[in-house]
Amino acid sequence: MPVAVIAAALLFNLGQGVLRPSLPLYLQRSFTANYRMVTLIPVVFGAGKWIASLPTGYLLDRFGGPLMVWGLLLIAIIDLASIMTSSYSVFLGFRALGGVGWAMFATVATTAMVGVPAVQGRGRAVSLLLMSETAGLLLGSAVGGWLYQGVGAVSPFIFESACMLVAAVAVGRWASVPARRSSVTGGSRDWRLLRTVLRTPGVLVMGVTNAVLIAIQTGVLVFLFPLYLVNRVGVGPEAVGAFISLGVLGRLLALWFGGSGSDRWGRMRVLIPGLLSHAALLGSLILLRDPVALGSWSLAIGAAAGLVAPLPTAIIGDQVPPSLQGMAIGWLRMMTDSGQIVGPLVMGALADGVDLSTPFLVGSALLMMVAWQCRRRAKAMLTAVSAGRGDS
């Protein structure tokens, strides 16, 4: 298992986490940004990720692990360039390029973890990667506001740039080893092979599953859950932060159990109950008003999301031959980015046009539909897994 990739993922997300709480403040201070200008930043960042994820999967065959290093260096340069411009349009373009760098790093890192030699350890490997990402975001978000206020408005950008440079050094030796690189790459660069990937049993379903999960995460839990707590429950900003932190903590605790449990009992035996539990918790959240119950639900929702988070990636790794894994992970990342872009737009429109509780119910229904589709395709999806493991 490439430990250097896990360390780089922690540093990468530490830098990203530091920038998250301070970026809106920087935009208001430097560009007198309104709400629309602030919300355009994640949109263009997500668009950059969406555009670059699938091409990165193809380029893995030609360039391999160094793509990860180039992605890290690109973000480091973008961070420094961002604080030197006085034009919002130029700043917006820089953040889109930052999304490209993010896709270059994340696609190669995920493919590296999926390419572990033993199928029995693939779920744990993906879980470790996601745990390092979550831990980095959690730590970075905790200190981002302090850096902005205590050190300076541009300090979060400089900090993230430094994290990217250290991560590039950490992963550089691993990325330069030809044997390790060939273990996660290879195969034809023919774009027509994407059809082969998409025809593999379960690949389409897992792509939709990941898109739905991230759409609910960003469109409901990140943006609308805090508003629900303030407007419907009447809690203050400090309590909102505590509820959100409980969700992140639940996700972090459950990530390991999702990956290791699926290695032991089978992917579908963990994924389908996990999706249904996530749906039940999300749909019933709107019935709660008691802070203690809401805290418990926040922790449980985070745990349900963490339980299923590594499984679509692990399943695709089980189903797709090693020569096509880079392409498959690039496509999966593109689907995930689609959910991140579309989810907030759709859920926000539902909240404005119908009611604030509607996105929670719609998200619950989507999770149940995905679980039903997974159940329908379970036999086909487990064919390759059973051949490799014999215990699914």
C-alpha positions as CSV (number, residue, x, y, z in Angstrom):
1,M,0.0,0.0,0.0
2,P,1.5,3.4,-1.0
3,V,1.9,5.1,2.3
4,A,3.3,8.2,0.6
5,V,0.0,8.6,-1.2
6,I,-1.9,8.6,2.1
7,A,0.5,11.2,3.6
8,A,0.2,13.4,0.5
9,A,-3.6,13.1,0.7
10,L,-3.6,14.3,4.3
11,L,-1.4,17.3,3.4
12,F,-3.4,18.0,0.3
13,N,-6.7,18.2,2.2
14,L,-5.1,20.0,5.1
15,G,-4.3,22.8,2.7
16,Q,-7.7,22.7,1.2
17,G,-9.4,22.7,4.6
18,V,-7.4,25.8,5.7
19,L,-8.6,27.7,2.6
20,R,-12.3,26.7,3.0
21,P,-13.5,29.0,5.8
22,S,-11.2,31.9,4.8
23,L,-11.8,32.1,1.1
24,P,-15.3,33.8,1.3
25,L,-13.8,36.4,3.7
26,Y,-10.8,37.0,1.4
27,L,-13.2,37.5,-1.5
28,Q,-15.3,40.1,0.4
29,R,-12.2,41.9,1.5
30,S,-10.3,41.9,-1.8
31,F,-13.0,42.1,-4.4
32,T,-16.1,43.4,-2.4
33,A,-17.7,40.2,-3.5
34,N,-21.5,39.6,-3.2
35,Y,-23.0,36.2,-2.5
36,R,-23.2,35.3,-6.2
37,M,-19.5,36.0,-6.7
38,V,-18.7,33.8,-3.7
39,T,-20.8,30.9,-4.8
40,L,-19.2,31.0,-8.3
41,I,-15.9,29.9,-6.8
42,P,-17.0,26.3,-5.9
43,V,-18.8,26.1,-9.3
44,V,-15.7,26.9,-11.4
45,F,-13.5,24.8,-9.1
46,G,-15.9,21.8,-9.6
47,A,-16.0,22.5,-13.4
48,G,-12.2,22.3,-13.5
49,K,-12.3,19.0,-11.7
50,W,-15.1,17.7,-14.0
51,I,-13.2,18.6,-17.1
52,A,-9.9,17.1,-16.0
53,S,-10.9,13.9,-14.2
54,L,-11.5,11.6,-17.2
55,P,-8.5,12.9,-19.3
56,T,-6.3,12.3,-16.3
57,G,-7.5,8.7,-16.2
58,Y,-6.4,8.3,-19.8
59,L,-3.1,10.0,-19.4
60,L,-2.2,7.7,-16.5
61,D,-1.0,5.2,-19.1
62,R,1.4,7.7,-20.6
63,F,2.7,9.6,-17.6
64,G,1.7,7.6,-14.5
65,G,2.4,8.8,-11.0
66,P,4.1,12.1,-12.0
67,L,0.7,13.4,-12.9
68,M,0.0,13.5,-9.2
69,V,3.1,15.6,-8.6
70,W,2.3,18.0,-11.4
71,G,-1.2,18.4,-10.0
72,L,0.2,19.4,-6.6
73,L,2.7,21.8,-8.1
74,L,-0.1,23.4,-10.3
75,I,-2.2,24.1,-7.2
76,A,0.8,25.5,-5.3
77,I,1.5,27.9,-8.2
78,I,-2.2,28.8,-8.5
79,D,-2.4,29.7,-4.8
80,L,0.5,32.1,-5.1
81,A,-0.8,33.6,-8.3
82,S,-4.3,34.1,-6.8
83,I,-3.1,36.5,-4.1
84,M,-1.2,38.6,-6.8
85,T,-4.2,39.5,-8.9
86,S,-6.6,42.3,-8.3
87,S,-9.1,41.1,-11.0
88,Y,-12.0,38.9,-9.9
89,S,-12.3,37.3,-13.3
90,V,-8.6,36.3,-13.3
91,F,-9.0,35.0,-9.8
92,L,-12.0,32.9,-10.9
93,G,-9.9,31.5,-13.8
94,F,-7.1,30.6,-11.3
95,R,-9.6,28.7,-9.1
96,A,-10.8,26.7,-12.2
97,L,-7.2,25.7,-12.9
98,G,-6.9,24.7,-9.2
99,G,-9.8,22.3,-9.9
100,V,-7.7,20.8,-12.7
101,G,-4.8,20.3,-10.3
102,W,-7.2,18.7,-7.8
103,A,-8.4,16.2,-10.4
104,M,-4.9,15.3,-11.4
105,F,-3.9,14.5,-7.8
106,A,-7.1,12.8,-6.7
107,T,-7.6,10.6,-9.8
108,V,-4.0,9.2,-9.6
109,A,-4.2,8.8,-5.8
110,T,-7.5,6.9,-5.9
111,T,-6.2,4.7,-8.7
112,A,-3.1,3.9,-6.7
113,M,-5.1,2.8,-3.7
114,V,-7.6,0.8,-5.9
115,G,-4.6,-1.0,-7.5
116,V,-3.5,-2.8,-4.3
117,P,-2.5,-6.3,-5.2
118,A,-5.0,-8.2,-2.9
119,V,-8.7,-7.7,-3.5
120,Q,-9.3,-8.5,0.2
121,G,-7.5,-5.3,1.1
122,R,-9.0,-2.9,-1.4
123,G,-11.8,-1.7,0.7
124,R,-9.4,-0.9,3.6
125,A,-7.1,0.9,1.2
126,V,-9.8,3.1,-0.1
127,S,-11.0,3.8,3.4
128,L,-7.6,4.8,4.5
129,L,-7.4,7.3,1.7
130,L,-10.8,8.8,2.5
131,M,-9.9,8.9,6.2
132,S,-6.7,10.9,5.5
133,E,-8.7,13.3,3.3
134,T,-11.4,13.8,6.0
135,A,-8.8,14.2,8.8
136,G,-7.0,16.8,6.7
137,L,-10.1,18.8,6.0
138,L,-11.2,18.6,9.6
139,L,-7.9,19.9,10.9
140,G,-7.5,22.5,8.2
141,S,-11.0,23.9,8.7
142,A,-10.3,24.2,12.4
143,V,-7.3,26.5,11.9
144,G,-8.2,28.3,8.7
145,G,-10.1,31.1,10.3
146,W,-7.4,31.6,12.9
147,L,-4.7,31.9,10.2
148,Y,-6.8,34.5,8.3
149,Q,-7.4,36.6,11.4
150,G,-4.2,36.1,13.3
151,V,-1.5,35.9,10.6
152,G,-3.0,37.7,7.5
153,A,-5.6,37.5,4.8
154,V,-3.2,35.8,2.3
155,S,-1.8,33.4,4.8
156,P,-4.2,30.5,4.0
157,F,-3.2,30.6,0.4
158,I,0.5,30.5,1.3
159,F,-0.2,27.7,3.8
160,E,-2.0,25.7,1.2
161,S,0.8,26.3,-1.3
162,A,3.3,25.0,1.2
163,C,1.2,21.9,1.9
164,M,1.1,21.1,-1.8
165,L,4.9,21.5,-2.1
166,V,5.5,19.2,0.9
167,A,3.0,16.7,-0.5
168,A,4.8,16.8,-3.9
169,V,8.1,16.0,-2.2
170,A,6.4,13.2,-0.1
171,V,4.9,11.5,-3.1
172,G,7.7,12.3,-5.6
173,R,9.8,9.2,-4.8
174,W,6.8,6.8,-5.1
175,A,5.7,8.4,-8.3
176,S,9.1,8.0,-9.9
177,V,9.3,4.2,-9.4
178,P,8.4,2.6,-12.8
179,A,7.2,-0.7,-11.3
180,R,4.8,1.0,-8.9
181,R,3.6,3.3,-11.6
182,S,2.9,0.4,-14.0
183,S,0.8,-1.4,-11.3
184,V,-1.9,1.3,-11.6
185,T,-1.6,2.1,-15.3
186,G,-1.2,0.3,-18.5
187,G,-3.4,-0.6,-21.4
188,S,-4.4,1.2,-24.6
189,R,-5.0,4.9,-24.6
190,D,-7.8,4.3,-27.1
191,W,-10.8,6.5,-26.0
192,R,-13.1,3.7,-27.3
193,L,-12.1,1.7,-24.3
194,L,-14.4,3.9,-22.2
195,R,-17.3,1.9,-23.7
196,T,-15.7,-1.3,-22.4
197,V,-15.4,0.3,-18.9
198,L,-19.0,1.5,-18.9
199,R,-20.3,-2.0,-20.1
200,T,-18.6,-3.6,-17.1
201,P,-21.3,-4.8,-14.7
202,G,-21.9,-2.3,-11.9
203,V,-19.8,0.6,-13.2
204,L,-22.7,2.8,-14.3
205,V,-24.6,2.0,-11.1
206,M,-21.6,2.9,-8.9
207,G,-21.0,6.1,-10.8
208,V,-24.6,7.2,-10.2
209,T,-24.3,6.1,-6.6
210,N,-21.3,8.3,-6.0
211,A,-23.0,11.2,-7.8
212,V,-26.0,10.9,-5.5
213,L,-23.9,10.6,-2.4
214,I,-21.9,13.8,-3.1
215,A,-25.0,15.6,-4.3
216,I,-26.7,15.0,-0.9
217,Q,-23.5,15.8,0.9
218,T,-22.9,19.2,-0.8
219,G,-26.5,20.1,-1.7
220,V,-28.2,19.1,1.6
221,L,-25.8,18.5,4.5
222,V,-23.2,21.2,3.7
223,F,-25.5,24.1,2.5
224,L,-29.0,23.4,3.7
225,F,-28.6,21.6,7.0
226,P,-27.1,24.7,8.7
227,L,-30.0,26.8,7.5
228,Y,-32.5,24.2,8.7
229,L,-30.8,24.3,12.2
230,V,-31.1,28.1,12.3
231,N,-34.5,28.6,10.8
232,R,-36.5,25.6,12.0
233,V,-34.7,24.6,15.2
234,G,-33.5,28.1,16.3
235,V,-29.9,27.2,17.2
236,G,-27.1,29.7,17.1
237,P,-23.9,29.7,14.9
238,E,-21.8,28.0,17.6
239,A,-24.3,25.1,17.9
240,V,-24.4,24.8,14.1
241,G,-20.7,24.3,14.0
242,A,-21.0,21.6,16.7
243,F,-23.6,19.7,14.7
244,I,-21.6,19.9,11.5
245,S,-18.5,18.7,13.4
246,L,-20.4,15.7,14.8
247,G,-21.3,14.7,11.2
248,V,-17.7,14.9,10.2
249,L,-16.7,12.9,13.2
250,G,-19.2,10.2,12.4
251,R,-18.0,10.0,8.9
252,L,-14.4,9.7,10.0
253,L,-15.2,6.9,12.5
254,A,-17.3,4.9,10.0
255,L,-15.0,5.1,7.0
256,W,-12.7,2.3,8.3
257,F,-15.6,0.0,9.1
258,G,-17.1,0.4,5.6
259,G,-14.0,-0.6,3.9
260,S,-12.8,-3.3,6.2
261,G,-16.4,-4.7,6.6
262,S,-16.8,-5.0,2.9
263,D,-13.5,-6.8,2.6
264,R,-14.8,-9.3,5.1
265,W,-18.5,-9.7,4.3
266,G,-18.8,-8.5,0.7
267,R,-19.4,-5.1,-0.8
268,M,-23.1,-5.3,-1.4
269,R,-23.8,-6.7,2.1
270,V,-22.5,-3.4,3.4
271,L,-23.4,-1.0,0.7
272,I,-27.2,-1.7,0.4
273,P,-28.0,-1.6,4.1
274,G,-25.8,1.5,4.4
275,L,-27.7,3.3,1.7
276,L,-31.0,2.4,3.3
277,S,-29.8,3.5,6.7
278,H,-28.6,6.8,5.2
279,A,-32.0,7.3,3.6
280,A,-33.9,6.6,6.8
281,L,-31.8,9.0,8.9
282,L,-31.9,11.8,6.3
283,G,-35.6,11.6,5.7
284,S,-36.5,11.5,9.5
285,L,-34.2,14.4,10.3
286,I,-37.0,16.9,9.5
287,L,-39.1,15.4,12.3
288,L,-36.6,16.4,15.0
289,R,-36.4,19.6,17.1
290,D,-34.6,18.5,20.2
291,P,-30.9,19.4,20.2
292,V,-29.7,16.2,21.8
293,A,-31.6,14.1,19.2
294,L,-30.3,16.3,16.4
295,G,-26.8,15.8,17.6
296,S,-27.3,12.0,17.6
297,W,-28.8,12.2,14.1
298,S,-25.9,14.3,12.8
299,L,-23.4,11.8,14.1
300,A,-25.4,8.9,12.7
301,I,-25.9,10.5,9.3
302,G,-22.1,11.2,9.1
303,A,-21.5,7.5,10.0
304,A,-23.9,6.2,7.4
305,A,-22.3,8.4,4.7
306,G,-18.8,7.3,5.8
307,L,-19.9,3.6,5.8
308,V,-20.8,3.6,2.1
309,A,-18.3,6.3,0.9
310,P,-15.4,3.9,0.0
311,L,-17.5,1.1,-1.5
312,P,-18.3,2.4,-5.1
313,T,-14.6,3.0,-5.7
314,A,-13.7,-0.4,-4.3
315,I,-16.4,-2.2,-6.3
316,I,-15.2,-0.6,-9.5
317,G,-11.7,-1.7,-8.6
318,D,-13.0,-5.2,-8.2
319,Q,-14.9,-5.3,-11.5
320,V,-12.5,-3.5,-13.9
321,P,-9.2,-5.1,-15.0
322,P,-6.0,-3.3,-13.9
323,S,-5.3,-2.0,-17.4
324,L,-8.5,0.0,-17.3
325,Q,-8.6,1.1,-13.7
326,G,-7.2,4.6,-14.3
327,M,-9.8,5.2,-17.0
328,A,-12.6,3.9,-14.7
329,I,-11.5,6.0,-11.7
330,G,-11.3,9.1,-13.9
331,W,-14.9,8.4,-15.0
332,L,-16.0,7.8,-11.5
333,R,-14.4,11.1,-10.4
334,M,-16.2,12.9,-13.2
335,M,-19.5,11.5,-12.1
336,T,-18.7,12.6,-8.5
337,D,-17.9,16.1,-9.7
338,S,-21.2,16.2,-11.6
339,G,-23.1,15.5,-8.3
340,Q,-21.1,18.2,-6.6
341,I,-22.1,20.8,-9.3
342,V,-25.7,19.7,-9.8
343,G,-26.6,18.8,-6.2
344,P,-26.5,22.3,-4.7
345,L,-28.3,23.8,-7.7
346,V,-31.2,21.3,-7.6
347,M,-31.5,21.1,-3.8
348,G,-31.4,24.8,-3.4
349,A,-34.1,25.3,-6.0
350,L,-36.3,22.7,-4.2
351,A,-35.8,24.5,-0.9
352,D,-36.7,27.9,-2.5
353,G,-39.5,26.7,-4.6
354,V,-41.2,24.2,-2.3
355,D,-40.0,24.0,1.3
356,L,-36.8,23.7,3.2
357,S,-37.6,20.1,4.2
358,T,-38.1,19.0,0.6
359,P,-34.4,18.4,-0.2
360,F,-34.1,16.1,2.8
361,L,-37.0,14.0,1.5
362,V,-35.8,14.0,-2.1
363,G,-32.3,13.0,-0.9
364,S,-33.8,10.1,1.1
365,A,-35.8,9.0,-2.0
366,L,-32.7,9.1,-4.2
367,L,-30.8,7.0,-1.8
368,M,-33.5,4.4,-1.7
369,M,-33.7,4.3,-5.5
370,V,-29.9,3.8,-5.7
371,A,-30.1,1.0,-3.1
372,W,-32.8,-0.7,-5.2
373,Q,-30.7,-0.4,-8.4
374,C,-27.7,-1.8,-6.5
375,R,-29.8,-4.7,-5.3
376,R,-31.0,-5.4,-8.9
377,R,-27.4,-5.5,-10.2
378,A,-25.8,-7.2,-7.1
379,K,-25.4,-10.6,-8.8
380,A,-23.7,-9.2,-11.9
381,M,-21.6,-6.8,-9.9
382,L,-20.4,-9.6,-7.6
383,T,-19.3,-11.9,-10.3
384,A,-15.8,-10.6,-10.6
385,V,-15.5,-10.1,-6.9
386,S,-16.5,-13.8,-6.2
387,A,-14.0,-15.0,-8.7
388,G,-11.2,-13.0,-6.9
389,R,-12.3,-13.6,-3.3
390,G,-14.6,-16.6,-3.2
391,D,-16.5,-15.3,-0.1
392,S,-18.9,-12.7,-1.4
